[in-house]
Amino acid sequence: ADHSVPYPSYSDPDKKIGNSLGATHGIPATTFFDRMGEQTFVKFGPYASLEELEADIDTYAVQGQSG
């Protein structure tokens, strides 16, 4: 509630999801997947703007580039 974001966000208190995705080096962590369901990138830390998030969506999800 203190740090609202304009996109879906999930809690992972047992770290089961984070461990399975390699997203364990900080919170928040955002994981991207390409069209084939392959993980392409994990961003550690918050997004400063919606534009920054949209750019990563385009790069790592839409285009499927690895990071």
Secondary structure, 3 states (H helix, E strand, C coil): CCCCCCCCCCCCCCCHHHHHHCCCCCCCEEEEECCCCCEEEEEECCCCCHHHHHHHHHHHHHCCCCC
